[in-house]
Amino acid sequence: MNQSRLFYDAQCPLCSREIEALRRRLQRPLELVNIHDLEPQEGVPDSETLMRVLHYQSAEGGWQLGLDATVSAWRHTRYGVLFGWLRWPLVRPVADRVYRRWAEKRYCRNYACRVGDP
């Protein structure tokens, strides 16, 4: 792989808006991958896993999830520094908890799971 990739749900209106905002501001290469168009690939989680939280794969092959993925993706723009506070030690646990809860509700609302499903 020669560039980083961000996997997103193009059927989620909020996700799509953020991706469009990100796309317009990119200053470094970042492949934006619609999960719904993705063919199975070696080393890439299945679409069900990708749907649950945002996934970012670095050009070197490492993975980041959730807010770590968001922060890494926005670092491909000049606005990336504005997202760094989400990873500060005192903010990180709260921000991650809020993100996980939002992701769970988004997934369940859009894909009809029951809260508490894996």
Helices and strands as residue ranges (DSSP letters): E 4-8, H 13-25, E 30-34, G 35-37, H 47-52, E 55-57, E 63-65, H 66-74, G 80-87, H 92-111
